[in-house]
Amino acid sequence: MLTPRQVFLQHVAQTSTAPLMIEIERAEGVYMYGPHGKKYLDLISGISVSCLGHSHPRIVQAVQEQAAKYMHLMVYGEFVASPQTSYAQALTALLPPSLDSVYFTNSGAEAVEGAMKLAKRHTGRTQFVHFRKSYHGSTQGALSLIGDEYFKRAFRPLLPDVIELEYGHMDDLEQITPHTAAVIIDPVQAESGVTIPTALYMQALRQRCTDTGALLIMDEIQTAFGRCGSMFAFEQYEIVPDILLLAKAFGGGMPLGAFIADRRIMQDLTDNPVLGHITTFGGHPVSCAAGLAALQVLQEENLIADVERKGALFESKLQHPKIRSVHRKGLMMALEFDSYEQNKKIIDSCIADGVLTDWFLFAPQSMRIGPPLIISDAEIGHACSIILNAIEQC
């Protein structure tokens, strides 16, 4: 009889040669529990998915109630499904008037793919601009926009007519021209180790896109729903994107993504050809019910108002000579060490002591801290003590 770990290695497709191999039996709040009762304080939220922690009772209730009514009915966009309409209405009420049409998908990568198609269809152009050390998904279109050749070279040829710029470099914006269909950017570049642009830069980018007729696609897959201290991070720059991408926390722990645009732009996918974009399971009723429940809890409990204070508390406690730098936006934080090897030892020590953390895709020397927004001050203190002890020992 194979153990679950053996089955995992033999029959579940692997994405690396060294998976974390942590077996979880249940999860609740900010904790996950192994089969023998060991608990882990979750500081990464499933990479910004579980903003309300694990198994939140309101979300669980919404999932159960919707599953009892109906699940899949028909391919997306044909039936009027109340979980979709209710969530779209609640979401667009929080957004600027020009972001009033929601196309639900299954994931963030699918939202990127849909946004790319919409940009090409609406502008009649083919060129995309993205940024070095950006990550927007691993499907072939989204992979074309990854800002690191290491992840792309084995799968070339990818999309042609793609330009890579330096994130935050004002002079590079001149490379956005009337040939550009769209520019895709993170309002905070997470995977480079939490790189934060200036408001001046983001406003200049918005203006350059307006002047050239290029669409501005804002990838808020990691940053939205309070992670950076506001419902959407783009609000902090006083700009509005043409297309907004959501996923991760958007589904409240269920698989869900979306690309959102002005209805007049989104209409371009409805004809010539008809079914310009289609998905079977996008906007699944159970996922939409979960996402709406999560959004309601986020608003009713005013959790976002405390995000910056909690992030600052983490930062104040995590002081050590071995930490080279700290980059933080709300409850998205990177602790930079001398090397990946040092960071990995510290992370392994934290996990052994019951605190789950990780590194960043393009900043492996930096520790990722992005806990559920519901984390308490006492839990922050406990996590920081474990991290500091691991740093001291490593």
matplotlib code that plots the C-alpha trace (Angstrom):
import matplotlib.pyplot as plt

x = [0.0, 1.5, 1.6, 0.1, 3.6, 4.5, 1.4, 2.1, 5.5, 4.5, 1.1, 0.7, 2.5, 5.5, 6.5, 10.0, 12.6, 12.2, 8.6, 8.0, 6.3, 4.2, 1.1, -1.9, -5.0, -7.1, -6.8, -8.6, -8.0, -4.3, -3.2, -2.8, -2.5, -0.5, -1.8, -0.1, -1.4, 1.6, 0.3, 1.8, 1.1, 0.5, 2.4, 1.9, -1.9, -1.5, 0.3, -2.2, -5.3, -6.6, -7.0, -9.6, -7.6, -8.7, -12.2, -13.9, -17.4, -19.1, -17.3, -17.9, -21.6, -21.8, -20.2, -22.4, -25.6, -24.8, -23.6, -27.0, -28.8, -26.8, -23.3, -22.3, -25.2, -23.9, -20.8, -20.1, -22.1, -25.3, -27.4, -28.2, -26.6, -27.4, -23.9, -22.3, -24.7, -24.6, -20.8, -20.4, -22.8, -21.1, -17.6, -18.4, -20.0, -16.5, -14.8, -14.6, -17.5, -15.3, -14.7, -18.3, -18.1, -16.7, -15.6, -15.3, -12.5, -11.1, -7.7, -5.3, -3.5, -6.8, -7.7, -4.4, -5.1, -8.6, -7.3, -4.6, -7.2, -9.5, -6.7, -5.8, -9.4, -10.2, -7.1, -6.4, -2.8, -0.5, 2.3, 2.4, 4.7, 5.6, 8.3, 11.4, 10.9, 7.1, 5.0, 1.6, 1.0, 2.4, 0.1, 1.7, 0.3, 0.9, 4.3, 5.3, 4.9, 7.1, 10.0, 12.7, 14.2, 15.0, 11.3, 10.6, 13.5, 12.5, 9.1, 10.0, 8.7, 6.2, 4.2, 6.1, 6.0, 6.5, 8.7, 10.2, 10.9, 12.5, 9.9, 9.8, 12.1, 10.5, 12.6, 11.5, 7.9, 8.9, 8.9, 5.1, 3.9, 0.8, 1.8, 1.3, -2.0, -1.5, 0.9, 0.5, 1.9, 1.7, 0.8, 3.3, 5.7, 5.5, 7.8, 10.8, 10.7, 7.9, 9.1, 7.0, 6.8, 6.3, 2.9, 4.5, 5.7, 2.3, 0.6, 3.1, 2.5, -1.2, -0.8, 1.6, -1.0, -3.7, -1.6, -0.7, -4.1, -2.6, -4.7, -3.3, -3.8, -3.4, -2.5, -4.0, -4.0, -1.8, -2.4, -6.2, -8.7, -6.7, -3.3, -1.7, -3.8, -6.7, -9.3, -7.3, -3.7, -4.2, -6.4, -3.3, -1.8, -5.0, -5.2, -7.7, -6.6, -8.4, -8.5, -8.2, -7.1, -8.3, -7.8, -6.4, -8.2, -11.0, -12.5, -12.3, -10.2, -12.1, -10.7, -11.8, -10.4, -11.7, -10.7, -12.8, -13.2, -15.6, -18.6, -18.1, -14.6, -15.8, -18.5, -15.8, -15.6, -19.3, -19.1, -16.8, -16.3, -19.1, -17.7, -14.6, -13.7, -15.3, -14.9, -16.7, -16.2, -15.2, -17.3, -18.4, -21.5, -19.8, -16.7, -18.7, -20.7, -17.5, -15.9, -18.9, -19.0, -15.4, -15.9, -18.8, -16.8, -13.9, -16.2, -18.4, -15.5, -13.5, -10.4, -8.5, -8.4, -5.9, -3.7, -1.1, -0.8, -0.3, 2.3, 4.1, 4.0, 5.7, 8.3, 9.1, 9.6, 11.7, 14.9, 18.2, 21.7, 21.4, 18.3, 19.8, 16.6, 12.8, 10.3, 6.7, 3.3, 0.6, 0.7, 2.9, 6.5, 10.0, 12.9, 16.2, 19.2, 22.6, 21.7, 19.1, 21.1, 20.9, 17.2, 16.4, 18.0, 16.0, 12.8, 13.4, 14.0, 10.8, 8.8, 10.3, 9.2, 5.7, 5.8, 5.2, 6.9, 8.5, 10.6, 9.9, 10.1, 12.6, 14.0, 15.0, 17.2, 14.1, 11.6, 7.9, 5.6, 1.9, -0.3, -4.1, -5.5, -7.2, -3.8, -3.8, -1.1, -0.2, 0.2, 2.4, 4.5, 4.8, 5.7, 8.3, 9.9, 10.2, 11.7, 14.2, 15.3, 15.8, 17.8, 20.0, 20.6, 21.3]
y = [0.0, 3.3, 6.2, 9.5, 10.9, 8.0, 8.4, 12.2, 11.5, 8.6, 9.7, 13.4, 15.4, 17.2, 20.8, 20.7, 18.2, 19.3, 19.8, 20.9, 17.6, 18.9, 16.8, 18.7, 17.0, 20.1, 23.8, 26.5, 30.2, 31.0, 27.4, 24.2, 20.8, 17.8, 14.2, 13.8, 17.0, 19.3, 22.8, 25.4, 29.1, 30.0, 33.1, 32.8, 32.3, 29.8, 32.7, 35.4, 33.1, 32.7, 36.3, 35.3, 32.3, 28.7, 27.3, 30.6, 29.6, 32.2, 30.9, 27.2, 28.0, 29.7, 26.8, 24.2, 26.2, 26.8, 23.2, 22.1, 24.4, 23.7, 23.5, 23.4, 24.2, 25.3, 26.8, 30.3, 33.2, 31.3, 31.0, 33.6, 32.3, 34.2, 33.6, 35.2, 38.2, 38.8, 38.8, 40.9, 43.5, 43.7, 43.9, 46.5, 48.7, 49.0, 49.8, 53.0, 53.3, 52.3, 48.8, 47.6, 44.3, 41.1, 38.1, 35.2, 32.7, 29.7, 31.2, 34.1, 32.7, 32.4, 36.0, 37.0, 35.1, 36.6, 40.1, 39.6, 38.5, 41.4, 43.9, 42.5, 42.4, 45.9, 47.7, 45.7, 45.6, 42.7, 44.1, 43.6, 45.3, 43.7, 44.1, 42.3, 40.0, 40.0, 36.9, 36.6, 32.8, 29.8, 29.1, 29.9, 33.4, 34.4, 32.7, 35.1, 37.9, 36.3, 38.6, 35.9, 34.0, 31.0, 30.1, 30.8, 29.4, 25.7, 26.5, 28.8, 29.9, 31.9, 34.9, 37.3, 41.1, 41.2, 43.9, 43.8, 47.0, 47.7, 48.0, 51.6, 53.1, 56.2, 56.5, 53.0, 54.2, 55.8, 52.2, 52.1, 53.3, 53.4, 49.8, 48.6, 46.7, 46.7, 47.1, 44.6, 45.5, 44.6, 47.6, 46.0, 43.6, 40.6, 38.0, 40.3, 40.6, 43.2, 46.1, 49.2, 51.8, 55.5, 57.1, 59.4, 56.5, 54.7, 58.0, 58.5, 55.0, 55.6, 58.8, 57.1, 54.4, 57.0, 59.0, 56.0, 54.2, 51.2, 49.5, 49.4, 45.9, 45.9, 42.5, 42.5, 38.8, 38.9, 42.5, 42.9, 42.4, 44.2, 42.6, 46.0, 48.0, 49.0, 46.9, 47.3, 48.5, 50.6, 53.0, 54.1, 55.6, 57.5, 55.8, 53.5, 50.6, 49.7, 46.0, 44.7, 41.1, 39.3, 35.8, 34.2, 35.9, 36.7, 33.2, 33.0, 29.8, 28.4, 28.5, 31.8, 34.6, 37.5, 40.1, 43.3, 46.2, 48.8, 47.0, 48.8, 47.2, 43.8, 43.7, 43.1, 39.5, 38.9, 38.8, 38.6, 35.9, 35.0, 33.3, 35.4, 34.0, 31.0, 28.8, 25.8, 26.2, 29.9, 31.6, 28.3, 29.0, 27.5, 29.5, 32.7, 32.1, 31.6, 34.7, 36.9, 35.6, 36.4, 40.0, 40.5, 39.4, 41.7, 44.7, 43.9, 43.3, 46.2, 44.0, 46.2, 49.1, 47.1, 45.8, 48.6, 48.5, 44.7, 45.0, 47.7, 45.5, 42.6, 45.1, 46.5, 43.1, 41.6, 43.5, 41.5, 42.2, 39.3, 40.9, 43.0, 44.8, 44.8, 45.5, 45.9, 47.0, 46.3, 42.6, 41.7, 41.6, 40.4, 39.9, 39.9, 37.8, 37.3, 34.3, 31.8, 29.1, 31.2, 32.0, 28.3, 27.2, 29.9, 28.9, 25.2, 26.0, 28.0, 25.2, 22.7, 25.0, 25.4, 28.6, 28.2, 30.7, 30.6, 32.6, 34.6, 33.4, 36.1, 36.9, 33.5, 35.2, 36.9, 35.4, 35.8, 37.0, 37.4, 35.9, 35.9, 39.3, 37.9, 37.2, 38.6, 40.7, 37.7, 35.4, 38.0, 38.1, 34.3, 34.1, 36.8, 35.1, 31.8, 33.7, 35.6, 32.4, 30.7, 33.6, 33.5, 29.8, 29.9]
z = [0.0, -1.1, 1.4, 0.3, -0.2, -2.4, -4.5, -4.7, -6.2, -8.5, -9.8, -9.3, -12.0, -10.5, -11.1, -9.6, -8.5, -4.9, -3.8, -0.2, 0.5, 3.4, 3.9, 5.1, 6.6, 7.5, 7.7, 9.7, 10.1, 9.8, 10.5, 8.5, 10.2, 9.2, 9.6, 13.0, 14.5, 13.7, 12.9, 10.6, 10.8, 7.2, 6.1, 2.4, 2.1, -0.8, -2.6, -1.8, -2.3, 1.3, 2.3, 5.0, 6.1, 5.6, 5.8, 6.8, 8.0, 5.7, 2.7, 3.6, 4.1, 0.7, -1.0, 0.6, -0.1, -3.8, -4.3, -3.0, -5.5, -8.7, -9.9, -13.6, -15.9, -19.3, -20.9, -19.7, -21.0, -22.1, -18.9, -16.3, -13.2, -10.0, -8.4, -11.4, -11.6, -7.9, -7.8, -10.9, -9.5, -6.2, -7.8, -10.4, -7.6, -6.2, -9.4, -11.6, -14.1, -17.0, -15.5, -15.7, -17.6, -15.9, -17.9, -15.4, -15.9, -14.0, -13.1, -13.4, -16.4, -18.2, -17.3, -18.9, -22.1, -22.4, -21.8, -24.5, -27.0, -26.1, -26.5, -30.0, -31.1, -29.8, -31.1, -34.2, -33.1, -32.1, -30.0, -26.2, -23.7, -20.4, -17.8, -16.7, -13.7, -14.3, -13.9, -15.5, -15.8, -17.6, -20.5, -23.8, -24.3, -20.7, -20.8, -23.7, -21.1, -18.4, -17.7, -17.4, -20.3, -18.1, -18.0, -21.7, -23.6, -23.4, -24.9, -27.8, -30.3, -28.3, -29.3, -31.6, -31.3, -27.6, -26.0, -22.5, -20.5, -17.1, -14.4, -13.0, -15.6, -17.0, -20.2, -21.3, -21.7, -25.0, -26.4, -26.1, -29.5, -31.8, -32.7, -29.1, -28.4, -24.7, -21.8, -18.9, -15.5, -11.8, -9.6, -7.2, -8.8, -6.3, -7.8, -8.1, -4.3, -3.8, -6.1, -5.7, -8.4, -7.8, -8.4, -10.8, -12.9, -12.9, -13.9, -16.7, -17.9, -17.9, -19.9, -22.4, -23.0, -23.5, -25.9, -28.1, -28.0, -26.2, -23.6, -20.0, -18.4, -14.7, -13.3, -9.7, -9.4, -6.3, -5.1, -5.0, -2.2, 0.5, 0.2, -0.4, 1.9, -0.4, -2.2, -5.4, -5.5, -8.6, -6.5, -4.7, -7.9, -8.8, -12.2, -13.9, -16.1, -19.3, -18.3, -14.8, -14.0, -10.9, -9.5, -6.3, -3.4, -5.9, -5.4, -1.6, -1.9, -4.9, -8.5, -10.1, -12.2, -14.3, -16.8, -16.4, -18.9, -20.3, -21.7, -25.0, -25.2, -24.0, -26.7, -29.2, -28.2, -29.1, -32.9, -35.8, -34.7, -32.4, -29.3, -29.5, -26.1, -24.5, -21.4, -20.1, -16.3, -16.0, -13.4, -11.9, -9.7, -6.5, -7.1, -7.6, -4.4, -2.5, -3.9, -3.2, 0.4, 0.8, -0.5, 1.8, 4.9, 3.7, 3.6, 6.6, 9.0, 7.5, 7.4, 4.9, 7.3, 9.5, 6.8, 6.8, 10.6, 10.6, 7.9, 9.8, 12.9, 11.0, 9.7, 13.1, 14.7, 11.9, 12.5, 12.2, 10.8, 8.4, 6.8, 3.9, 3.1, 3.6, 0.8, 1.8, 0.6, 3.1, 4.0, 1.0, 2.3, 1.2, 3.5, 1.5, 2.6, 1.1, -1.1, -2.0, -0.1, 3.2, 2.6, 1.9, 5.2, 7.1, 5.4, 6.1, 9.8, 10.0, 8.5, 10.9, 13.7, 12.4, 10.3, 6.6, 4.4, 0.9, -1.6, -4.7, -8.3, -9.4, -6.0, -4.5, -1.9, -0.4, 2.0, 1.1, 3.9, 2.9, 5.6, 5.7, 6.5, 9.6, 11.3, 14.9, 16.5, 18.8, 15.8, 14.1, 17.2, 17.3, 13.6, 13.9, 16.9, 14.9, 11.9, 14.0, 15.7, 12.4, 11.1, 14.2, 13.8, 10.1]

ax = plt.figure().add_subplot(projection="3d")
ax.plot(x, y, z, "-o")
ax.set_aspect("equal")
plt.show()
